[in-house]
Structures are given as C-alpha cells and as structure tokens.
Amino acid sequence: MTTETTAQPISGLRRKGVLAVLALHPGVIVSTDRLIDVIWGDQAPATAPNSLQSHVSYLRRALGARAAIMGRPPGYVLDLPGDATDVEVAERLIREGTRSTDHGQARTLLAGALDMWRGRSLADVASIDWLHAQAERLEHLRLVAVRALVDNRLALGEHASLVPELELLAQQHPLDEHIHEQLMVALYRAGRQSDALATYRRLRRTLRDDLGIEPSRALRDREGAILVQDPALAWSAPAGEVVAARASAPAQLPPAVRAFAGRHVELRWLDERLGRPGDPDPPAMVIAALSGTPGVGKTTLAVHWAHQVADRFPDGQLYVNLRGFDAGGAVLDPADAIRGFLDALGVPVERVPAGLPAQAALYRSLLTGRRVLVLIDNARDAEQVRPLLPGSAGCLAVVTSRNQLTSLVAGEGAHPLALDLLPAGEARDLLARRLGSDRVANEPTAVAQIIASCARLPLALAVATSRAATRPGFPLAALAGELREAADALDAFDGGDPTTDVRAVFSWSYRALSPAAGRMFRLLGLHPGPDVAVPAAASLAGASLREARSLLTELTRTHLLIEHTPGRYAFHDLLRVYASELTHDLDSDDERQRAVRRALDSYLHIAYAGARLLQPFRDPIDLGIVHPGVVAVAPADAEQAMAWFVAEHPVLLNAITRAADDGLYAHAWRLAWTMADFFDRKGHWQDWVATHETALTAADLLADSWAAASVRRGLGRARAQLGQFTEAHAQLRQAAHLYALLGDVTGQAHVARSIAWVCARQGRHREGLSHAQHALKLFEALGDRALQARALNSVGWQYAQLRDHGAALRHCRRALQLVREVGDRFGEANTWDSIGYAHHHLGDYPQATACYQRAVELFRDLGDRYYEADTLTHAGESHQAAGDPQAARLAWLRALDILAALGHPDAERLRATLRHHPSVRPTAPSTCA
C-alpha cells in the first residue's frame, strides 16, 4: 500500500509522513507531540511545530474536497468517510474473510483484501522509523491474508493450481513453516508425495543451517502423516462445523511402522472392543490393556491399530509415553501427562488448576460428549494410568504395560490382552516384509535359524533383519551363522527367557559397529533420557558435532537407536539396559564419570545462554570450569532459546535429578536456576517447584548459602504462581535472611521486589508498594541504575493498581529514562507497557496505544515474540475501549498469529476474545515485577 490516495501527488518526505500517520489513524486525534516525535524523532528542531502546521496546510490544499484534516486539540484528525483508505478496506475484508465459515465467500473477501496492495507498503515513507515499523506491520498483515487465502483454497480443493504459487511463496519466505506446510499438503493432494517430502527436507536443512533449529512438532507430524499416507490428509468437500472441529482436534499419534506384519488375532480383538462402524450409539468408554514382555511389540501394535481407526475419533487422538520402566528411573508423573493433554486440548495456562485431581477433572470434562482416542504407552501400574482415563462414552483408552494391570481390569473394567511371542509364521511374514519375500522363501532353513536365535521377539527380529537388509548380497545362512556365534559368545547371559536371550541379538549388531560407534552406544546408556540431541551425544563421547552425527547415523542404521524426531534419538528400554551394562563392563569408572560430567556441562552452558537471552539483566552465576570435549551450541536469540527449552524440557528434569543423585550438586542447582524463566513463561510451575526443591537440597549439601538464597527466591515465585502464598512468603523471608547474613544487598533488594510481586498477586497493593519502594532504596544505595529502573517500574505498577495513575506515570517515566541510559531494552519495553496501562485507565486511549506500540516494536526487535503478542493484546484492549473495534481486532489477530506459531495456550483465550469482542480489562504485564 502507498500513501498516494489523494487528488494530486504529494511531494516531500515529511509531508507524506504526516499524511501517512493521519491516514493510519482515520477518525482518531493524533497529538501534535506524537506527530513531531514520529516525523522528526530525537532531531526535532525548535521550529518543528511551525513546520508541522505548514505541512498540514499544504496537505489540506492538496486533498481538496475529497477529505479534510481537522484541527482538534491536542492535534489533528483525518476526517474521512468509512473505507476511505486502502488500509481500512483491507483490514475489513481480512476481518470478514477470516471470520467467514463459507470457504468460497472467504476466498473472495481475502482476494479482494490482497488487491489493495499495489506494491510495498508505505514504500515512499519507510525511511521514517515509526512508519517503517508500520510498513512491516502491514506486510505482516498481508502475509496473514495470503496464508488464510491459501487455507481456504486448499479447503476448496484447489491444491493443483496452488502448487506454483506456493513454490514461489516458499522461495520468498524460506523460513516460513506455515507456507511450507501448505505446499506439502498441496503437493501431496496433487499426487506428488515424494515432492512433498522433499519440501520438508529442504526446509529442515534451511532451518538447521540458518538458525540451528529443527522444524516445529506440527510440521514434523505433517511429514509423518505424508509418509504413512494418512487418510486425514486427503481432500474432501467441506462440511461446515465438522470440518472446523476436525481441524482443531489434537493428532498426537506417533508415526505408524511401515513394515508391520502379523498380529491378526490381536487386531481382530481390538476391532471387537471398538464395535462396528456406523453404530448409531457410541459404546461406553472402553479400556484396552495390552501387556507383555519387553520388546514383544505392544507399542507397535497399539500405534498401528490406532492409525487404522483414527477416522472413527473425529475429536482427536492423544498420546503419552509414561516411561514406566525407564532404565534411568525417569517415570513420567501423571500430573505432567495430564498437563500435556490439557495443552493439546488448547487449555490456556491460567485455566489449568493446581493439583492432579482438579486437572484430571478438567480433562474429563473437556472430553465429555467427544470421541477421542487416548493411547497411554508404557505404564508402570494402574495408579499411573487412572487420572488419564477419559470418562466419556464414545472415548477409547488403549494402555500398554509390561504388567498385567489387574487392578485396572477389576476396578475400571479394562479388557486385558496379553501379547505373546510372534508365532513362527508371523515372524516369517515380518522377515519377508523387511527383506523381501523371494529372499526369505529361498532360504527357509536360515530363516528358521534366525527366528529361533531371536526367540521370536519382534524387537530382536527388527534388529537382526536390519543387518541382513544392509547386506542384500549376503546369503541368510551366513548371517544366521554369525548370529549363532554371537549367542555362543554370550552364554553367560542366557537366562532362559527372551528378555535375556535377546542380548545375543543386540551383541551381534553391537559387534558389527565401528569402535567409535560402539563407544558412543555404550556411553549413551549413561544419558538420563528420555531422548538425546546431537550436542549432548557429542559431549558424552567427547566428539565433534560432525563426528557425533556420523556415529548416530551408524547406530540408527542398525536399529540400535531410533531418530524418533529429526535430530533427536532414543533407545528402546532393553537397548538402554544393554548399553548401560556394556559401559559398566567395558569403560572405566573415570571415563563414565567424565562422560556424564561433559553431558551435564553441555546442558548447563546451553541452558545458561538461553536463560540470559530470555532475561538479559538477570544476575549472572558462575558456571565453574568447562571440561574438555564439551559441545555447547548456544541459541542465537530468545525465540531459539525458548524452542530449545521446550525440546529439552523432560531431559533437563531428568538431568537435574541425575546430577543430584550422582553428587554433582553444583550442576543440579545451576541447571534448575537456568530453567526458572522458561517454567514461568510456559506455566510449568509444578516443575519449577520440584526442580528447585531438588536444587535447594543440593545447595544445602554444598553448604553454599548464596546458592540456597538464590534457589529460595525462585522457589518463592514458583509457589506464588501456584497460589501457595504462605509458602511463597516463607521461602522469600528465608532468602532475605540468607542474603542479609552474606551482606548481599543486591540479593536483599531482589527479594524485596519479589515480595512486592507476590503481594500484588494477592491484591495487597499497599504492602506491595512498601516492598517495591524498599527495593528501590536498596538499588539506589548500590548505584545500580539498571535495577533502579526495574524497581521504579515495580513501584509505578503498584501505584497503578492503587489507581494513583499520576504517581504511576511519574515513576514509570523515571524508569524509562534510566532503562534508556543503561541500554536495557527489555526493561524499556516492559516500562512502555506499564505506561500504556496507566494511560488506558486515565482514559487517554490514543496515548495508551502509542505506548503499547513502542513496547511492541521493542519486543519485536528483541525477538521476544511472546511478550510482543502479550502487549499487542493490551493494545487491542485500548483500541476496543476507544471505540475502534477494527484496530482492536487487527491487534488481536497479530497477537493470535504469534501465539499460534509459538503453540502457546493463550492463543485459545485470544480466539475467544476475537469471537465475542468483549470489553476486557487489561491484564498486568507478567514481567513488570
């Protein structure tokens, strides 16, 4: 969009700039001070008011009778009829197009909106900073419209004609995952499955090379669906609300095994539990409990069958691995599993209640009246399973476990199915699927020997056939002989059952590895799990990233390791046990200890770098000595840091426990310290408490009072987030006492600020103000201007909550001056947000939205997308209060686009706001304390 919408061309950059600013606020008074600030910036001359008046006179003459610039205190307003600017038309059409449930109508509206762009937005005034930011906003809006139009055209079946357009868009936006996902779907529906997968691989390489990150989970799931030719990907004519409901349903099933064979009896049994398709009444909630020895194929069967019947559960499929028999003891807590389900069902963080019983009740309520398949994998016992069971008729829970779960059968009416070893015929079918039917038919004796050596255990057969598959020219008799020799060499391990005999099969593959890959395999048995990324694997082995990738590839080729998502590797439980046995037999105690320390060092240094990106002015901690061989690839910005924490979240929880158990107490408390801001932003407050309790024990064992004080401060904030205010104050008081004994005034000031924040959470703003003022005095005595600024903002925030908005503005403006002087851009962004809040409650909505816009621009520059979205939400509330629902909706749409891309649960709350347009009271910026 350009500014040339007038009766005659406008000359002069500043004249065009004034017109552009007014045109972007049609019908809204823009103050003289704001116009001068935008057009001249910090270089505004004393004559700027006169120059502005001259520019306005010129524009009035140029506009003629088509429009009028009216002088209204404290500035000017462009008084135009509705839809007089391209921006207004485009925003209206995008708003209507994104709300429409008629794909044909939405297509017309969105295409009309895109016709409003006739070049780069605001191209002739983009050299002015604020207008440059507005140009970026409009280009972002254009991209939102493009994506929405493509979604509607895909729903209308235009996949073939979209391919050329999407290929061009993918070239123009090489890092845009949404566009690449649309291209993958269009190619797949056009019958070009290989090209769809090539598109994914190309994007994955680009993300790795340019950003050092992996594609999102949603995109990885899309690739998995294309690989297995998921029927849900096929195009069908839209069906109104049903289509909308299916589009938002969770689809968490792991990819199905392509070489699945056998289990005909078991598949029929599962089909019978489900009933016949087309039954008018759904059956009561069914629980199928699959049990059997490790490696017998429980998960493979459950996932294969779940994919076959997924279309009978239109409200989605949930999956969780409870890790009930994890070799490292990292059993998943049911509360963490429930939290994952609530996230998948779109529950915002603030709606998640504290405590497992309340969370389970909310989960069951959400499933009432819905048809959802819940696959609960690798359960230890019935108690771990019960909170995860849906209560709604029409839902199905499939549970796998090494135990028979008899109390689940007795108490909940579960249907038990015990899996045995594969019958010889089905074992032969499995080999035929993997090696080819001709090859298996030509050597029946060798095939029988291989099956016998593998004890008909599916996992052992998969490992054994991987070696045969990579040697297509070898006779199977030779491979059967090698397997017999391996078994003879391990007679001491033969316990007479498949769980011990399988070691012979594993050893056969292990002995075929290169020495370096064998060492990597052994040392991976020391990793806390549940999975490992390349840097940590490299650190375990003391290898480079390139060497580690090569070794991991060798391990996956032999099925000793699985790359379950791109760049992340996992063991089967039996293989983890086997690797652990090998490293304890073959590697010295010193080598094992060095490997574990290197891995923990890798996690600590990456996590610390990420924590500093999420909160740059947080007090630093000493990380100690970096040991040789540690690989730590630091994230480039806050967005990458958050993505890394999300991916490593379960690993870091296990690493903290492992460090504490191994006596590496310094690693335990430091790792917990690095995760605090991640826990806070993602709402993982139970994890925050658990890790900091472990960290506190570690700090006490180290007799490190400063570490204990720091951990108690974090623990206090975590308790407050859970509403446990008595415990929160107790922890903070103890932290203050420790800091006082150490003579650490900075620590005491931080605690005072934290207490102020907790008081604000309780609505005790007078008390909170007192603590915030005490923190300010301490920071002033220290002469720390950056922390003074943060404390001034806290004081201002407390005044705002007490409705003394004049005092709030005085303190926040002082804070703003200081953060600018010290270069704390994150603090500046938060302060602008607080100032915007005060102006909103004074009824000065234009000034409030201007402040929010400054905060948004800063957060965007900092790469902090969550707080950019958070402030956009506040800006939308001010627009709504000012009677400008169009501007409010646009701000909320921009915020929603960011939150959806982040996978943040706040996105659902914002969708509700957009549906209903309520007058929402602005919420507190969560970093104001």
N, C-alpha and C positions, 0 to 999 in steps of 0.2 A: 504494500500500500504506500502511496506517496501522499504528499500534502497538496498536490495540485488539484484541488477540487473547487477552485474559485473562478470568478468571472474573467480574470486576466492573470497572466503569470506573475508570481511574486518574486522579487529579486532581493538578495541579501540574506546571508545565513541567519542572522539574529531575528529578522522579520519572519522568516519561515519558521524559526524555532518557536517564537511567540505564538504564531498561528497553530503550530503542531501541538503545543502544550494545551492551548484552549480547546482545540478540536478533540483531544484525547479526554477532555472533561466537559463534554457538551452539557449545558444547563447547570454546571457546578461553578461556583465562585472560586477562582484561583487567586490567592492573595498576591499583592504586588511583591512582597518579600519573597514568596515562593517563585514567582516568575523571574525575578532578578537572580535568585540563587541558581535556578536551572540554567538560564541563558548565559550568565557571566561567571557563575561559580565563585571561587575564592578571589578571583581577579576583578570583581565588580568595582568600577570606578565610582567616585562620589556623584558623578553625573548620570549614573545608571537609571534613577527614577525618571529623569527628564528624557533620556534616550528611549526608555520603555514607552513613555507617553507618546513620543514621536512615532515609534513603530506601530502603536495601536492606531494612531490617526491614519497612517499610511494604509494599514490593513482595512480600516473602515471604508476608505475610498475605493480600494481595490475590490472589496467584496460587494460593494454597491447594494442593491436592493435584495440580493439573494440571502443575505444573512446580516446579523448585526452583532458587534461586540459592545456589550453594555458595561458601563462603569458602575459597579456595586461594591460598596465597602465590604471587605478591605482590599478589593482588587477588581478583576474583570470576569465577565462570563460570556461565553459564546452562546447566544440565544438562537437556537436552530429548531426547526420542526423535527419530529421523530424521524429516524432513519436518514438523517441528512448527511451522515459521513459513512464512508466505506466501513469503518471500524464498527459502528453501531449495527449496520446491516449484517456484517459477517458474524458478529457476536450473537445477534438474534437468531440467525439461521443455524449457527452451530448449536446454540442452546436448544432450539426446537428439534434439530436433527438428532442430537444425542438423546433427547427425551422420547422421541418417537419409537413406538414398538412396531410400526409398519416399515419394513426394510425398504420398500420401494419409495415411500414418501421420504424417509431419512436420506436415501441416496440423492433425491432431487434437492433437498434442502442443503445438504453438505456440499454437493457440487456447486450450488449457487453461491454458497459462502466462499468457496475457493476461487470462484470467478472474480471476487472482489480484489484479489491480489493481482496486480499488473506489474510486478517487479518486486525488488527487495523492499521490505517495509521501511518507511521513513528514510529512504536512501539519501535524500538531499540534506538531512539534518543529523545524520548519525554521528557526526564528529562532536556533537554536544553530548556529554557523558550521560545525563539522565535520559535523553532521547535515544541514545544508543541502547541503554537498558530496555527502554520501551520497544525499540525495534526488535531486540532479542525476544521480548515477551510476545510480540505479535508473530514472529517467526515460529515460536514455540506453539502458539495458538494454531497457526497454520498446520503445523505437523500433527497436532491433536486432531484437527479436522481431516487431514489426509488419512491418518490411521483409522479413524471412525468410518470414513467413507469406504476404505478397503474392507473393513469388517462387515459392513452392510452388503457390499458387492459379493464378498465370499458367501454370505448367507443366502444371497440370491442366485448362487451357482455360476458366477462369472469368473471362475478360477482360471480357465484357459486364457481369456483375454487379459486377465490381470498380470500374468507372468511377466511380459516385457516391461510393464510399468513398475512392478515390484523389483525386478532386477536392476532397473535404473535407480530406484529409491535406495536399494541396498548399497549400491555404489556411492550414492551421495551421503548416506548415513552408515558408514561401515561398522559402527559400534552399536547401532540401534537393534536391540534384541527383538522388540515387538515387530518391526518391519521384517526382520529375517524369519521370524516365526510365521508371519503371514505368507512370505514367499515359500517357505517349506510346505505349508498347507496347500497353497495354490498348485505347486509342482506335484505334490502327491496326488491331489484330486485330478490333476491333468494326466495321470498315468506315468509320472516321471519320478518314481520312488528314489532311484539312485541319485538323481539331481537334487532332490530334496535333502538327502543325507549329505551330499557334497556341500550344499549350502551351510548346513550345520557345522561340518568340519572346517570350512573356510572361516566362519565366524569364530569358532573356537580358537583357531590359530591366531586370528587377529587380536582377540581379547588377551590371549596368552602373551603374544609378542609386544603389544602396545601397552597393556595395563597389568599384565602378570596375574590375571584372574581367570576364573572359569565361567562358562555360561551359567545363567540362573537355573534353579531347580526346575522351574516351569518349562524352560526351553529343553533341558535335559529330558524331562518327562515327555515332551513332544517328540524328541528324537526316538525315545524308546517306543512310543506308540507307532511311529512310522516303521520302525524296524520290525515290529510284530504285526503290522498291518491291522491295527486296532480298528474294529468296525465303527467305533465312535467318530473316527476321522472322516468317514465317507459323508458326502453331501446329501442332505435330504431337504425336502421343501420345509420352510419354516412352519412352526406350529404354535405361534403366539407365545403364551406364557410358559408353555412346556419347554420351548427352546431356551427361553431366558433362564429358567430354573436349572436346566441341564448344564448351561454354560458356566454357571457359578458353582456347580457341585464339585466337591473335592475328588480327585482321582489319584490316590496315593499308592496304588499297587506297584510293586517292583516289576521290571520287565519280565515277561514270561520266558522260560527256557525254550529255545527253538528246537533243540534235539530231544524233546520229551518223548518217552516211549513207555508203553506198558501201563500198569495200574488200572486196567479196565474194570475190575471188580470194584475197586475203591471209588473210581469216578462215578460208576452207576450208583453206589451207595450214597455219595454226596448229592447226586441228582435227585434221589428219592427224598432226602431230607428237605430239599427246596420245594418239592411239589412240581406240578406241571405248568408250563407257560400258559397264560390265558385264564387261569383260575380267577373267578370273579372276586373272591375274597382272599386277601393275603393270609398266609399261615401265621400262627402265633410266632413270636420271636424264637428262633431256633439257634441252638449252640451245638456246633460240631467240634468235638475234642479229638484231635489227631495226636497219637502218641507213638513212640518207637525209639529205637536205639539211635545214637548219633550217626549221622551220615546215611540214614535209611531213606531220606528223600521226603521228609514231612513238609518242609517249606516249599520244595519244588512242586510237589503235588498240589498243595494248597494254592499257590500262586497261579499255577497252570489252570486249575479249575475255576479260580476266581475270575480270571480273564475270560473264560468261556461263558460265564453267567453274568458278567458285569452289566450287560444291557438290561438285565432284569432289576437293576438297582439304580433307577434314574436319578436318585438324590445323592449318589456318590459312593465312593469306596474309600475307607480309611485303613491305614496300615501302620503297625508299630512293631518293632523288634524289641522285646523286653529284655533280651540278653540274659535270660535266666541262668545260663550255665557258662557265662563268660569266664575264660580262664583267669583273667585279671581280677575277678570278683566285682566287676562294674555292672551290677544288676540295675536295670532301669527302675526307678521309683514310679509307682502308679501315678503319683501326682504329676511327674514330668510327662508321662504318656498322655494323661488327660489334658494337660496344657497344650501338647502338640495337637490333639484332636480339636480343642477349642479354637486354636489358631487357624487350623484348616477349615473350620466351620465359620470363620470370619468374626469371632467374638473380639471386640476391642479390649485392650489391656485393662482399661478402667472398669470393665464389666466382669472381669474374672474375679470371683470371690476368693477370699483366703480360706485355706483348708481343703483337704481332699474331699470330705463328704459334701460340702457345698459345691465344689467344682463338678463332682460326679452327678449331683442332682441337676445342675445346669446342663451338663452334657446330655443326660437322658431327656430333659425337657426339649432340647433342641431337636432330638431325633423323633419326638412324638409325631405320629402321623406321616413320617417319611420312610422311604425304602432305601436303606443304607446297608452295605456290606462292610463288616468290620473284621479285618484279618489281624489277629493277635498272635504274633510269632514268638516262639522260643520262650514260653512261660516257665517259670520255676515251679509255681504252685498255684492253687486256686485263689489264695488271698491276693496274689499279684494281679489276677485276672478280673475278679469280681467288680471292682469300680469301673472297669472299662466296658462292661456288658451293656448294650442298649436295652431299653425296656419296652420298646415299641413293637407292636405286631407288624409283620412285614419286614423287619430287620433280620439280619443273619450275622452271627458271630462265628468265625472259624478260629479255633485255638490250636496251636501246635505246642507240644512239650515232650521232653524225654520222660516225664512222669505221666501216669495214667489219669491224674486229676480226679480221683474217685469222689472226693467231696464235692466237686463241681457237678458230677453226674448225680449224686444223691441230693444235693441242695438245690441246684438250679435246673435239673432235668436235662443236663447235657447228653448228647448222643456220642458214645465213645467209639472210636475206630483205631485199633492197634495196627500199625504198619509192620509187616514182616519183611524179611529179605526178599529181593525180587525172585520170582520163580525162574528157573533156568531159561524157559522160553522167552520171557520178557527181558531177561538180561541179554539174551542173544539179540532181541529186537533193538535194545539200546545200542549195542555194538554196531549193528547194521546201520542205524540212523547216523552214527558218528563216523563209521569207517567205510560205509558203502556195502550194500547187500551182496554184491558179487564177491568182494574180498572176504567177507565173513563166510559165505557159502562154500568157497574154495578150500577153506582150512578148518573144517569142523572140529578136529581134534585139538588144534591150537586154541581155538575159541573156547572150547570146554575147559582147557587148562587155565586160560586167562580168567574165566569166570570163577573157577574154583579157587585160584590164588587170591582173587578179590573178595572171596566169601560171599558173592552175590550182593555186596553192599554197593548201592548206587554211587556214593561218593568215591569209593575206591575204583569202581569201574570208570568213572569220569576221568580220574587222574591217570589211570593206566592207559586208556584209549587216547589221551592227548599225546602221549609219546608215539603211539602207533600212527596217529593221524599225521604227525610231522615227519614220518618216515614211510611214505607211501610205497617205496620200492622194497622195503624190508618184508620178508615173509613173517606172518604172525607167529610161526613156530619159533623163530629166533627170538622174538620179543617175549613169548611165553617162557622160553628158557631163561632169559635174563631175569624175569620176574621170579622164577623158582630159585635162582641163585641168590637173589636179594632176600628171599624168605629164609633160605638156609642160613644166611649170614646173621639173621636176627632171631634165631630160635629162642634166645633167652627172653625175648619179648612176647613169645607166644603164650597167651593166657587162656587159649581155648575158646575165645569168642571173638566176633568181628571187631569189637572196639579195640582189641589188642592186635589181632592178626593184620589189621589194616596198616599197621606200622610198616609191614613189609612192602606194601604197595607204595607208601609215602617214601620209604627209603630208596626204592627203585628210581623214582623221579628225582629225589634229592641227589643221589649219586651221579645222575646224568648232568647236574648243573656244573657250570664253571666254578672254580674255587671262590671267586669273588661273589657270585650269586648265592652260593651255598652259605657263605658267611653272612650275607645280607639276610637270607632266610632265617638263619639261626637268631640273629640279633633282633629281628622283627618280633620274635617271641617275647622280647623284653618290653615291647611297647605297650603302654597302658590301654590302647584301643579306645573306641571300637574300630576305628579305621585310621589310616595314616596317609598324610600328603607327602609329596616328594621332598621338601626341605627337611622334614623330621626324619624321614628314612635316610636321607643323605647324612644327616648328623649322627644318627645311630651308628652308621658304618664308617663315619669319618671320610666320606667320599664327596666328590663334587656333584652339583646338580645333574650334569650331563651323565656322569658315571652312574648315579643313582637311577636315573630314568632308564638307562640301558639295562641295569640289573633288574629293576622292577618289571620291565617288559619281558625279560627272560623268565621270571617267575610266573607271570601271567600266562605265558605260552604253555607252560607245563601244568597249569591249573593248580599250582601251589599257592597262588594268590589270585584274588579277583579284583579287577578295577570296576567297582560297583557303580561309581560315578566318575566322570572324567577327572583324572588327576588324583583320585582318592582310592586307596587299596585296602582290602580287608581279607582276613583269614576265615575259613570255616573253623569252628571251635576245636575240632580234632586236630587240624593242622596247626593251630596256635599251640595246643598242648605239645604236639610233636616238636615244633620249633623250639619251644621252651626246654623240653628235655634235651634236645641236641646242644643248645647253647650251654646248659649246665654241665653236660658231659664233655664237651669239646673246647669250650672257651674258659679262660681263667677267670677267677673272681674279679681280678683287677680290670680285665678287659670288659667284663659285663658292667662293672660299676662306671667305667669311663664312658661306655656307650649310653647308659641311662642318663648320666650327667650331661653328655653332649645333646641328647634329645631334649632334656628339660631346659638347657641353656638356649636351644633354638626357639622353643616355645616362649621362653621368658623374654628374649630380646625382640622377637616379632611382636609379642603382646604389648611390651612396654612402648615400642614405637607406635603401635596402634592406639594405645591409651593416650599418648601425648598428642596424637592427631585429633582424637575425639575431644580432648580437653587440654589445649596447649599450655594454659597457665597453671596447671596443677603442679603442686610441689614435686620436684624430682626425687627419685630414690636411687641409692647406689646398687647397681646390679652385680657387683663383685667381679671376679676375674672371668674373662671369656676363655674357655678352654680350646685348644687347637682342634680343628676338624668340625667346628660348629658352623652350620649353614643357616643364616637368618636373612630372609628376603623381606625387607620392611615394606609395608604398604605405602603407596605413593600419596594418598590423600585420605580424608576422613571416610569417604564412601568405600574405598577399598578396605580400610581398616574395619569398618562395620561388617562388610561381606566376609572378611577373614574370621572375625569373631563368631559370626553365625555358623560358618562351616566347621570351625574347630571347637565350638561350644561343648559338646559331650566329651571330646578328647581332653580339653583343658580341665574339666571337672575331674576326670579320672587322673590326670597328671598331678593335680593338687593333692588328691588322696594318696597317690603313689609316692610323691615326694615326702609327704608326712610319714608314711609307713616305712620308707627307706631311710629315715633320719636326715633327709635333705630339707631341714626346716626352713632355711633361708629361701629356697626355691618355693616352698609351699606358701609362705605368707606373701612373697613378692608376686607370684602368679595370681593369687587372689586379689591383690591390690590392683593389678592391671585390668581386671575384668569388671570393676565396680561400675564404670560409666556405661559399659555395654549392657550389664544386667539392668541398670536403671532405665536406659532408653528402650530396651526390648520388654521390660516388665517382668524379668525373671528374678523376682525378689526373693522367692524361696531359695533359689540357687545362691543368690547374693548372701543370704543369711548362712546357709550351710557351708559355703567356702570360707566365709570369714570366721565362722566358729572353728573350723579346722586351722585357719591361719592364726587365730588367737592362741590356740594350744601350741602351735609351732613357735610363735613369738615368745610365749612364756617359757617353753623348754630352752630357747636360746638365751633367756634372761635379757632380751632386747626390749627395754622399756619404750624406746621410740617406736619400734615396730608395733608393739602392743597398743600404744596410744593411737597410731595411725589406723590400725585394724579396727579398734573400738569405735573410732569416729565413723568409719564406713559402715560398721555393723549397726550403729545407731540410726543412720539414714535408712538402711535396709529395713530395720524393724518399723520405722515410721511409715515406710511405703506400704507395709502390711497392716497398718493401723494399730500396731503394738506400741503405743506411745509411752506407756510406763517403762517398758524395756528399753525403748529408744533413749529416753532421758537418762536412765541408769547407765547405759553404755557411754553416753556423751559426758556425763558427770565424771565417770572414771577416766575417760580420755583426758578431760581437762585437768584432773588431779595428777595424772602421769606427766602431762606437759609442764605443769607447774613445778613438779619435783625436778624435772630436767632443766628448768629455766628456759623453756622453749616458748617464747611469747608468740611467735608465728602460729604454732600449733594451738595455743590457747585462743587466739583470735579466730582461727578456722573453726574451732569447736563452738565458739560463741555464735558465729554465723550459722552453723548447722543447727544449733538450738533455736535460733530465730526462725529458721526454715520449718523446723518441726512445730513450733508454736503456731506459725501461720497455717500449717496443715490442720491444726486443732481449732483454728479460729480464735486463738488467743493472741490477737494482734498487738495489744498494748504490751504484753510481756515480750512478744517477738520483737517489737520496736526497741525495747530496752536492751535486749541481747545484741541486736544489729548495731545499735549505737555504741555498745561496749566493744564490739569487734572493730568498728570504725576507729575508735580512740586508740586501740592497740595497734592497728595498722598505721595510723598517723604517727604514733610514737616510734614505730620501726622505720618510718620513712619509706615504706613500700608503696609507691604510687599506684602500681597495678592493682594491688589488693585493696588499697583505699577505694579505688574506683568500684571494685566489685561490692565492697561493703556499702558505699554510698547508694548504689543501685538497690541493695537489700533494704536499706533504711527507707529509700523512696518508695519501694514496693509496699512496705508495711504501712507507710502513710497513706498510700493509695487505697489499701484495704480498710483503713480507718476513715476513708472518704475525705481526707485532707489533701486534695489533689494539688493545691498550690504548693504545699510543703513537698509533696512527691515530685513535682516538676523541678523545684529548686535543687533537691538532692540529685535527681537523675541528670539534670543538666550539668551539675558539677562533675558527676561521674562521667558524663560524655566527654567533657573537656579532658579529664585525666586519661581515659582509655585512648583517646586520640593521641595524646602526648606520648604515651608509652607504647603505642602501636598494638594494643590489644584489640584486634578487630572482632574477635568473638565476643569479648565484653562489650564492645561498641554495638554490635548487633543486638545483644540482649537488652542493652540500655535503651536503644531506639524502640524496642518492643514495649518496654515499661513506659516510656514517654507516650507512645501511642495509646496505651491503656488509659493513662491519666487524661489525655485529650478526649478520648472517647467518652469518658464519664463526665467531662465538663461540657459535653455536647458539641465540641468542635470536631465534627466528623471529617471534614477535609484535611485538617491538620493531623488527625489520628491516622488517616490512611496514608498521608505523606510520610509520617514517621515509620509506619509499618513497611512502606515501600523501601525506605532506606535500609531497614533491617533485612528485608528480603534480598536486596541486592548484595549486602554484605555476606549473608549466609550462602548465597549462590556462589559468590567469588571464593568463599572458603571451602566450597564443596560439601557443605553440611546440608544435605538435601532434606533430612527430617525436619530441622528447625526452619528451613525455608518454607516447607509445607505448613508447619505449625503457625508461622507468622502470617502466611497467606490466609489461613483460616481466620485469624484475628482481623485481618484487613477486610475480609468478606463480611464479618460481623459489623464493622463500622460502615461499610457501604450499605448494608441492609438497614441499619439504624438510620442512616441518612436518607432513606427512601430511594435507593438506587439498586434495585434487585438485580439488574443486568450486570452491573460491576461486581456485585456480591457473588453472583453465580460464576462469573468468569474467574474470580479469585479462588473460589472453592473448586472449580474444575481444574485449575492449575495445581492446587494442593492435592486433589484426588489423584491426578496423573502421577505425581511424585510418590505419594503414599502407596499407590497400587504397584508402582515399579519396585518399591522397597519391600513389598509384601507386608506392610505394617498393618496391624489390626485397626488402627484409627481410620483406615480407609472406609470401613463399613459404616462407622458413625458419620463420616462426611457424606457418604452416599445417601444416608437417611436425611441429612440436612438438605441436600440438593433436591431430594424428592418432595420435601414438605416446606422448605423455605421458612423455618421457624425463626422467631427473633431470639437468638441465642446470646446469653450473656457471655462476654469474652472471658476466656479462662486464663489462669496465670501461666506465664511462660515458665516452664519447669526448671530453667537454669537461672532464674532471677536470684536465687539464693546463693 
